[in-house]
Amino acid sequence: MTMIQLPDEQAAALTARAAAQGLTLEDWLGKLAATETPAGHARPRERRYNLDELMAQCDPNAPLSAEDRTWLDAPAAGREAL
């Protein structure tokens, strides 16, 4: 078994996530490891698209949703490009 050293705040966050499920950190990590995809049963690799293929699927005349309009009209909150 390989042991790694985590920063205290990261270890505390993982311990809290485990405790939220009523598990110790070790049991929680074991549960996560058990749900991994077994070797040899890997999912098929998802197709990768290039920008031209993605843009061909777009409708530039489609109306914006209310959520999109609200997001676009909101003031900048950080270092967004204008």
Number of C-alpha atoms within 10 A of each C-alpha: 3 3 5 6 6 10 8 9 9 10 13 13 11 17 17 15 15 17 13 10 9 11 15 16 17 11 12 18 14 11 12 10 11 10 8 9 10 9 6 6 7 9 7 6 6 6 5 7 8 7 8 8 10 9 10 8 8 9 8 8 6 7 9 11 9 9 9 11 11 11 11 11 9 9 9 11 6 6 6 7 5 4
